[in-house]
């Protein structure tokens, strides 16, 4: 079953699709009101997706901390939070593709032996607690849903971002670009504007992709290696 956060996202995105402006008649250009309606869709859909990503990642990080503190279970997410938040994240776009081939992949991750977990319980507790705080602060300071922002938040948890549909990743970047123009420039370039009739497809692609992410994060909670 999808998480409550995902169900809230689905409800909100469907609401936004329902209030899209009527498309122009064939051969007619978009009116200013129609352009404003597309900009509204972009800004509000982006906000809902960003809220989902941040809230769901925060939940998974909280679960990892609670699992170790209360039940002495240090899973994949907890191990990553003991280390990765302390590492400076790359700012070079070309580096994402390189490291994405490894991060989250089966057989690649942070390894801490059972013996080490027992002998260094106090140190791991401090590292995880501090790493959790750094990670939560990075969520608070997040400013988007484009690939580099998603990759940063998800890689710190050990998510394999390669498993998601290229169509979903592309749609997220399209939405981020459209929202950026609408929110920061106030005017969306004509070549950036999608057809109003295409936006319901955008919404479905986003919902399909975030459902896959929701499932991946739920599964990750139980992964130990």
C-alpha positions in Angstrom: 0.0 0.0 0.0 1.4 3.5 -0.8 2.4 5.7 2.0 0.1 8.4 3.4 2.5 11.0 1.9 2.1 9.5 -1.5 -1.6 9.4 -1.3 -1.6 13.1 -0.4 0.6 13.8 -3.4 -1.8 11.8 -5.7 -4.8 13.7 -4.4 -3.1 17.1 -4.9 -1.8 16.4 -8.4 -5.2 15.2 -9.5 -6.7 18.4 -8.1 -4.3 20.5 -10.1 -5.0 18.6 -13.3 -8.8 19.2 -12.8 -8.3 23.0 -12.8 -6.2 23.3 -15.9 -7.5 25.9 -18.4 -9.4 24.8 -21.5 -7.0 24.3 -24.4 -7.2 26.9 -27.2 -9.1 26.1 -30.4 -7.1 24.6 -33.2 -4.9 27.2 -34.8 -5.3 29.7 -32.0 -2.4 30.9 -29.8 -2.5 30.6 -26.0 -4.2 33.5 -24.3 -2.5 35.1 -21.3 -4.9 33.5 -19.0 -4.1 30.1 -20.4 -0.3 30.8 -20.1 -1.0 31.8 -16.5 -2.8 28.5 -15.9 0.1 26.5 -17.2 2.5 28.5 -15.0 0.2 27.9 -12.0 0.2 24.1 -12.7 4.0 24.1 -12.9 4.6 26.0 -9.7 2.0 24.1 -7.6 2.8 20.6 -9.0 6.5 21.2 -8.4 5.8 22.3 -4.8 3.7 19.2 -4.2 6.4 16.9 -5.6 9.1 18.6 -3.7 7.1 18.3 -0.5 6.6 14.6 -1.1 10.3 13.9 -1.7 11.4 15.8 1.4 8.7 14.4 3.7 9.2 10.8 2.6 13.0 11.0 2.8 12.7 12.5 6.3 10.4 9.7 7.4 12.9 7.0 6.2 15.8 8.7 7.9 13.7 9.0 11.2 12.9 5.3 10.9 16.6 4.3 10.6 17.5 6.3 13.6 14.6 4.9 15.7 15.4 1.3 14.6 19.0 1.6 15.9 18.2 3.6 19.0 15.2 1.5 20.2 15.9 -2.0 18.6 19.6 -2.0 17.9 19.0 -2.6 14.2 21.4 -0.9 11.9 20.1 -1.3 8.3 21.3 0.0 5.0 19.9 3.5 5.6 21.3 3.8 9.1 24.8 2.7 7.8 24.7 5.3 5.1 23.6 8.0 7.5 26.6 7.2 9.7 28.9 8.3 6.9 27.5 10.0 3.8 26.1 13.2 5.4 29.7 14.0 6.5 30.9 13.9 2.9 30.8 17.0 0.7 28.4 16.4 -2.2 29.7 17.0 -5.7 28.6 20.1 -7.5 29.7 18.9 -10.9 26.8 17.6 -13.0 29.1 15.3 -15.0 30.0 13.5 -11.7 26.4 12.4 -11.1 26.3 10.0 -14.0 29.6 8.4 -12.9 28.7 7.8 -9.3 25.1 6.9 -10.0 26.3 3.7 -11.5 27.5 2.7 -8.0 25.4 4.3 -5.3 22.6 2.2 -4.2 23.5 -0.8 -6.4 23.4 -4.3 -5.0 26.8 -5.1 -3.5 27.9 -1.5 -3.0 27.3 0.4 0.2 28.5 1.1 3.7 29.6 -2.1 5.5 29.8 -2.4 9.3 30.3 -5.9 10.7 28.2 -7.2 13.5 31.2 -7.3 15.7 32.0 -3.7 15.0 28.4 -2.7 15.7 28.7 -4.3 19.2 32.2 -3.0 20.0 31.5 0.6 18.8 27.9 1.0 19.8 28.5 4.4 21.5 30.5 5.8 18.6 27.9 4.6 16.0 25.1 6.1 18.1 26.9 9.5 18.0 27.7 9.2 14.3 24.1 8.2 13.4 22.5 10.9 15.5 24.7 13.6 14.1 24.5 12.3 10.6 20.7 12.2 10.9 20.7 15.9 12.0 22.9 16.9 9.1 20.7 15.0 6.6 17.5 16.6 8.0 19.1 20.0 7.7 20.0 19.2 4.0 16.3 18.4 3.5 15.3 21.8 5.0 17.7 23.5 2.7 16.6 21.6 -0.4 15.4 23.8 -3.3 14.1 21.6 -6.0 13.2 18.2 -7.5 15.5 18.1 -10.5 17.9 15.2 -10.9 20.8 16.7 -8.8 18.5 17.5 -5.9 16.8 14.1 -6.0 20.1 12.3 -6.3 21.6 14.1 -3.3 18.7 13.3 -1.0 18.2 9.7 -2.2 21.9 8.7 -2.5 22.5 9.5 1.2 19.9 6.9 2.0 21.3 4.3 -0.3 18.6 4.4 -3.0 19.5 3.1 -6.4 18.3 6.0 -8.6 19.0 3.9 -11.8 16.0 1.7 -11.2 13.6 4.6 -12.0 12.1 5.1 -15.4 14.1 7.5 -17.6 10.7 8.9 -18.7 10.0 9.8 -15.0 13.4 11.4 -14.5 13.0 13.3 -17.8 9.5 14.5 -16.8 10.8 15.7 -13.4 13.5 17.8 -15.1 10.9 19.2 -17.6 8.7 20.2 -14.7 11.6 21.8 -12.8 12.6 23.8 -15.9 9.0 25.0 -16.4 8.6 25.9 -12.8 11.9 27.7 -12.7 10.8 30.0 -15.5 7.4 30.6 -14.0 8.6 31.2 -10.5 11.8 33.2 -11.1 11.2 35.0 -14.4 7.5 35.5 -14.2 7.3 34.8 -17.9 7.5 31.4 -19.5 9.2 31.3 -22.8 7.0 30.2 -25.7 9.3 27.4 -26.6 9.1 26.0 -23.0 5.3 25.9 -22.8 3.9 22.4 -23.1 0.5 21.8 -24.7 -2.3 22.0 -22.1 -3.5 18.6 -23.4 -0.1 17.1 -22.5 -0.2 18.1 -18.8 -2.5 15.2 -17.7 0.2 12.9 -19.1 2.9 14.7 -17.2 0.9 14.2 -14.1 0.4 10.5 -14.6 4.1 10.0 -15.4 5.0 11.8 -12.2 2.6 9.8 -10.1 3.9 6.5 -11.6 7.5 7.5 -10.9 6.8 8.6 -7.4 4.9 5.5 -6.7 8.0 3.5 -7.7 10.1 5.7 -5.4 7.6 5.2 -2.6 7.9 1.4 -3.0 11.7 1.6 -3.2 11.9 3.6 0.0 9.5 1.2 1.8 11.6 -1.7 0.8 14.8 0.1 1.8 13.6 0.3 5.4 14.1 -3.5 5.7 17.4 -3.8 3.9 20.3 -4.6 6.2 23.3 -4.7 3.8 
